Amino acid sequence: MTRSSVTGLERRLARRVLETRGDPRLRIVLWNGEELRISDAPPVGRVVFRDRGLFLDLALHPDLGLPNAYADGRLEIEGDLPTVLKLVIGREARTPETLAKRLRDRWELFRRRSKSLSRSKDNIHRHYDLGNDFYALWLDERMAYTCAYFPTPTSSLEEGQVAKMEHVSRKVWLRPGERVIEAGCGWGSLALHMARHHGVYVTAYNISEEQVAYARQRAKAEGLEERVEFRQDDYRNVTGKFDAFVSVGMLEHVGDENYGALGRVIDRCLLPHGRGLIHSIGRVQRRPMDAWIQRNIFPGSYSPTLDEMVGILSPHDLAVIDVENLRLHYEKTLEHWLERFEKGAGAVERRFGTKFVRTWRLYLAGSIASFHVGNLQLWQVVFHRGRERDLPWNRAHLYRDGS
């Protein structure tokens, strides 16, 4: 195309995009190579429009147009992707919500709600059953797919994931011989850690067929079959009595319409001295998960506010005794994941195609940006029976030396 093929209206629309969704350090490059700016500040990144149809997509689908275009290759981002997205998302986070957006958010919160077990299984299958070999390319050696806890900013991903598992175990002050229920166990790393290092017996629930099969193989290989049982079943079907309840990274998939059911499960399975921990991505204010993430990465997901998490517990006289926000740790976790994902991108592309790679690259980079600017939080909530007195006197047990 020649430069004359860009109309004055299209230039004004591009500038409007920069003004409303961008940052002075960003540039827009149109399909004819023309670069637009709203400032002479040194550029951090460039958003390249490959075709003029993007303007219509952005207007008709404000939440989906840009990420869909990136996934399809119709839009390119030049520069460090997480850095550019931090500028874009940070600007959006500071922009007052319009009435139209509030109404759209309310509709999305209602539309995704479902108490159906079959819907839950389908949602989990679409994300977690992509193949263990896919996740092994970019997760740590224990296949932990939740926020790590980095003892120092320079700790490795492996060190951070082990520290997270130990941090969780100490928060519920596990004692040898106790019975633990884990709801949503992923590939089994936490359950195996608790059994191996704290001498407890763990019953772990998960509805992902591939994850449960992998976890069972690991338990057998590590000689822990007698201490850890992995059940391919839904958390709502938990039976038995336990000393501790642990859920790390499952609540995002439960949906707030099922919080009452989860609270009842926790109440009926915990012994009178029982205690527990819920670890979840969350938000400061109630709003739906990003529409593009819902459709392409985590169908049916919802990230709760802190008061919604507390609301799961309080009807059953379960008292919150500790809250920690690991937001910055999740940003760093995602940085490690994206770096490893890029190293394995060729293998991923050969199996799933270019669009899949671009979709997951945008998901990981966008998540880094969301935690960086505070759109997303990471809550760890520890609780106990409200009338019990068997509590640690302080937090010293969390930071003592040794395992």
C-alpha positions in Angstrom: 0.0 0.0 0.0 1.0 3.6 -0.5 1.0 6.2 2.2 -2.1 7.9 0.5 -4.2 4.8 1.2 -4.5 5.9 4.9 -7.4 8.3 5.2 -7.6 11.3 7.6 -10.3 9.5 9.5 -8.1 6.5 10.0 -5.3 8.6 11.3 -7.7 10.3 13.8 -9.0 6.9 14.9 -5.4 5.7 15.5 -4.6 8.8 17.5 -7.8 8.2 19.5 -6.6 4.7 20.3 -3.3 6.1 21.5 -5.0 8.6 23.7 -7.5 6.3 25.3 -5.6 3.0 25.6 -2.0 3.9 25.2 0.8 5.8 26.7 3.0 8.6 25.5 5.9 6.2 25.1 3.9 4.0 22.7 3.6 4.4 18.9 1.1 3.0 16.4 2.4 1.9 13.0 -0.3 1.7 10.3 -0.4 -0.8 7.5 1.5 1.5 5.1 4.4 2.0 7.5 3.2 5.4 8.8 4.1 5.9 12.5 1.8 7.9 14.7 2.6 9.3 18.2 1.1 11.7 20.7 4.4 12.6 22.3 8.1 12.9 21.5 9.0 10.8 24.5 11.4 8.0 23.6 9.4 5.0 22.4 9.1 1.8 24.5 7.1 -0.1 22.0 5.2 0.0 18.7 1.8 -1.5 18.0 1.7 -2.4 14.3 -1.7 -2.5 12.5 -1.5 -5.0 9.6 -4.9 -4.0 8.1 -7.5 -1.2 8.3 -10.2 -3.6 9.5 -8.7 -3.5 13.0 -10.4 -0.2 13.6 -13.8 -1.8 13.2 -12.9 -4.7 15.4 -11.7 -2.5 18.2 -14.9 -0.4 18.0 -17.3 -3.4 17.9 -15.3 -5.6 20.4 -13.4 -3.4 22.8 -12.4 -6.3 25.1 -11.6 -8.8 22.3 -10.5 -6.9 19.3 -6.9 -6.2 20.2 -6.0 -9.7 21.7 -7.8 -11.5 18.9 -5.9 -9.5 16.3 -2.6 -10.3 18.0 -3.4 -14.0 18.2 -4.3 -14.0 14.5 -1.2 -12.1 13.5 -3.1 -9.0 12.2 -1.5 -6.9 14.9 2.1 -7.0 16.0 3.8 -5.6 19.1 7.4 -4.5 18.7 9.4 -4.2 21.8 9.3 -6.2 25.0 5.7 -7.6 25.1 5.2 -7.5 28.9 6.6 -4.0 29.1 4.3 -2.7 26.4 1.3 -4.4 28.0 2.1 -2.9 31.4 1.8 0.5 29.8 -1.5 -0.3 28.0 -3.1 -2.1 31.0 -1.9 0.4 33.5 -3.5 3.2 31.5 -6.8 1.2 31.4 -6.7 0.6 35.1 -6.6 4.3 35.8 -9.4 5.1 33.4 -12.9 5.6 35.0 -15.4 2.9 34.1 -18.2 3.9 31.8 -21.8 2.9 32.3 -21.6 0.6 29.3 -18.6 -1.2 30.7 -20.3 -1.6 34.1 -23.3 -3.1 32.4 -21.1 -5.4 30.3 -19.2 -6.6 33.4 -22.5 -7.4 35.2 -23.7 -9.4 32.2 -20.4 -11.3 32.0 -20.6 -12.1 35.7 -24.1 -13.5 35.2 -23.5 -15.3 31.9 -20.6 -17.5 33.0 -22.3 -18.8 36.1 -23.0 -22.5 36.3 -23.4 -25.0 39.0 -23.1 -27.9 36.5 -20.5 -30.5 37.3 -20.3 -31.4 33.6 -19.6 -27.8 32.7 -16.8 -27.7 35.3 -15.2 -30.9 33.9 -15.4 -29.4 30.3 -13.7 -26.2 31.5 -10.9 -28.0 33.2 -10.4 -30.4 30.3 -10.0 -27.5 27.8 -7.1 -26.0 29.8 -5.4 -28.6 31.8 -5.6 -31.6 29.5 -3.6 -30.0 26.7 -0.9 -32.6 27.4 1.6 -33.0 30.2 4.5 -32.6 27.7 3.2 -29.1 26.8 3.3 -27.9 30.4 6.6 -29.7 31.1 8.2 -27.4 28.5 7.8 -24.3 30.7 6.9 -25.2 34.3 9.4 -26.3 36.9 10.5 -29.9 37.3 7.7 -30.6 39.8 5.0 -29.3 37.4 3.7 -26.7 39.9 1.3 -24.4 38.0 0.6 -21.9 40.7 2.3 -18.8 42.2 5.7 -19.5 43.6 7.1 -17.9 46.8 10.6 -16.5 46.2 12.8 -16.3 49.4 14.9 -13.7 47.6 14.3 -11.8 44.3 17.1 -13.9 42.7 15.8 -17.3 43.7 15.2 -19.7 40.8 11.7 -20.9 39.8 12.5 -24.4 41.3 13.5 -22.8 44.6 10.4 -20.6 44.6 8.0 -23.5 44.1 9.5 -25.6 46.8 9.5 -22.6 49.1 5.8 -22.1 48.3 4.9 -25.6 49.2 6.8 -25.4 52.4 5.2 -22.0 53.2 1.7 -23.5 52.7 2.6 -26.5 54.8 3.8 -24.4 57.7 0.9 -22.0 57.5 -1.5 -24.9 58.4 1.2 -26.2 60.9 1.1 -29.8 59.7 2.1 -32.5 62.2 3.1 -36.1 61.5 0.3 -38.6 61.2 -2.4 -36.0 60.4 -4.8 -36.3 57.5 -5.0 -33.6 54.9 -7.6 -33.0 52.2 -6.4 -31.1 49.1 -9.0 -29.7 46.7 -7.6 -29.3 43.2 -4.1 -30.8 43.3 -2.7 -30.1 39.9 0.1 -32.6 39.0 0.4 -33.5 42.7 3.5 -31.6 43.8 2.1 -30.1 47.0 0.4 -33.3 48.1 3.7 -35.2 47.7 5.7 -32.5 49.4 3.4 -32.5 52.5 3.6 -36.3 52.7 7.3 -36.5 52.2 8.4 -33.6 54.4 5.7 -33.5 57.1 4.7 -37.1 57.5 1.0 -36.5 56.8 -1.5 -38.6 54.8 -3.1 -36.7 51.9 -6.3 -37.3 49.9 -6.2 -35.1 46.8 -9.1 -34.3 44.5 -8.8 -33.3 40.8 -11.1 -33.7 37.8 -8.3 -33.5 35.2 -7.6 -37.0 33.9 -4.1 -36.3 32.7 -3.0 -34.5 35.9 -4.3 -37.3 38.1 -2.6 -40.0 36.0 0.7 -38.1 36.2 0.3 -37.5 40.0 -0.3 -41.2 40.6 2.8 -42.2 38.6 4.9 -39.7 40.7 3.5 -41.1 44.0 4.4 -44.6 42.9 7.9 -43.6 41.7 8.6 -41.8 45.0 7.2 -44.6 47.2 4.4 -42.5 48.6 1.3 -44.4 47.4 0.6 -45.3 51.0 0.6 -41.7 52.1 -1.0 -39.9 49.1 -4.2 -40.9 47.4 -5.1 -39.0 44.2 -8.8 -39.2 43.4 -10.2 -38.1 40.0 -13.3 -36.5 41.3 -14.9 -33.1 42.1 -14.3 -31.3 45.4 -18.0 -31.4 46.0 -17.8 -35.1 46.5 -15.2 -35.0 49.3 -15.9 -37.4 52.1 -14.2 -38.2 55.4 -12.8 -36.2 58.3 -9.5 -34.3 58.1 -7.1 -32.3 60.3 -6.4 -29.8 57.5 -7.9 -28.5 54.3 -5.7 -27.0 51.5 -6.6 -25.6 48.2 -4.0 -23.9 46.0 -5.1 -22.5 42.7 -8.5 -24.1 42.5 -10.8 -21.4 43.7 -10.4 -19.5 40.4 -12.3 -22.3 38.7 -15.0 -22.8 41.3 -17.1 -19.8 40.4 -18.8 -17.6 43.1 -22.1 -19.3 42.4 -20.5 -22.4 44.1 -18.9 -20.7 47.0 -21.7 -21.8 49.3 -21.1 -25.5 48.3 -17.4 -25.2 48.9 -17.9 -23.7 52.4 -20.2 -26.6 53.3 -17.6 -29.1 52.0 -14.9 -27.5 54.2 -17.2 -27.4 57.2 -18.2 -31.1 57.0 -14.7 -32.5 56.3 -12.8 -30.5 59.0 -12.4 -32.0 62.5 -13.1 -29.7 65.5 -9.5 -28.6 65.6 -9.3 -28.4 61.9 -7.6 -25.5 60.0 -7.0 -24.7 56.4 -5.6 -22.5 53.6 -7.1 -21.2 50.4 -4.7 -19.7 47.8 -6.3 -17.9 44.9 -5.8 -15.2 42.2 -8.1 -12.4 43.2 -9.1 -8.8 42.8 -9.5 -5.8 45.0 -13.0 -5.0 43.5 -15.5 -7.4 42.1 -15.4 -7.8 38.3 -15.4 -10.6 35.7 -12.4 -12.2 34.4 -11.1 -10.7 31.2 -13.4 -11.7 28.3 -10.6 -12.8 26.1 -9.0 -15.0 28.8 -12.5 -16.5 29.5 -12.9 -17.5 25.9 -9.4 -18.6 25.0 -7.6 -19.7 28.2 -9.7 -20.2 31.3 -13.4 -20.8 30.5 -15.7 -20.4 33.5 -13.0 -18.7 35.6 -13.6 -16.0 38.2 -11.1 -14.3 40.6 -12.7 -13.4 43.9 -12.3 -10.4 46.1 -10.9 -10.9 49.6 -14.3 -10.4 51.2 -15.8 -13.1 48.9 -13.2 -15.5 50.1 -13.9 -14.7 53.7 -17.6 -15.2 52.9 -17.0 -18.8 52.1 -15.8 -19.4 55.6 -17.7 -17.1 58.0 -21.1 -18.9 57.7 -19.5 -22.0 59.2 -17.8 -20.3 62.1 -14.4 -20.6 60.3 -12.3 -17.7 61.4 -9.6 -16.1 59.2 -6.3 -16.0 61.2 -3.9 -14.9 58.5 -3.9 -13.2 55.1 -1.0 -12.7 52.8 -0.8 -11.1 49.3 1.8 -12.6 47.0 1.0 -10.4 44.0 4.6 -9.5 43.3 5.6 -13.2 43.6 3.1 -14.1 40.9 4.5 -11.5 38.6 8.0 -13.0 39.0 6.6 -16.6 38.6 5.0 -15.6 35.3 8.2 -14.0 34.1 10.0 -17.3 34.6 7.2 -19.2 32.8 7.2 -16.8 29.8 11.0 -17.1 29.4 10.8 -20.9 29.4 7.7 -20.8 27.1 9.6 -18.8 24.6 12.5 -21.3 24.6 10.0 -24.1 23.8 7.9 -22.1 21.4 9.1 -23.9 18.4 8.0 -27.3 19.7 4.7 -25.8 20.8 4.1 -24.3 17.3 4.9 -27.6 15.6 2.2 -29.3 17.7 -0.5 -26.6 18.1 0.2 -24.0 15.4 1.2 -20.3 15.3 -2.1 -18.9 16.7 -1.9 -21.1 19.8 1.7 -19.9 20.5 0.7 -16.3 20.1 -2.4 -16.8 22.2 -0.4 -18.3 25.1 2.4 -15.8 24.8 -0.2 -13.0 25.1 -1.8 -14.7 28.1 1.4 -15.1 30.0 2.7 -11.6 29.1 -0.7 -10.0 29.9 -0.8 -11.8 33.2 2.6 -10.4 34.1 1.3 -6.9 33.3 -2.0 -7.4 35.3 -0.1 -8.4 38.4 2.4 -5.6 37.9 -0.2 -2.9 37.8 -2.4 -4.5 40.4 -5.4 -5.6 38.3 -4.8 -9.0 39.8 -3.8 -10.0 43.3 -2.8 -13.3 44.9 -4.5 -14.1 48.2 -3.5 -16.7 50.7 -6.1 -17.0 53.4 -5.5 -19.2 56.5 -8.5 -20.2 58.7 -9.4 -22.2 61.8 -12.4 -23.1 63.8 -13.6 -19.8 65.3 -13.6 -21.0 68.9 -10.4 -23.1 69.0 -7.4 -21.9 70.9 -4.8 -24.2 69.5 -3.1 -21.5 67.4 0.6 -20.5 66.8 1.5 -17.6 69.1 3.3 -15.8 66.3 4.6 -16.3 62.8 8.0 -17.6 63.8 7.2 -21.1 62.6 6.9 -19.8 59.1 10.5 -18.7 58.9 12.5 -21.0 61.0 15.5 -22.7 59.4 15.2 -26.3 58.2 12.3 -28.2 56.7 
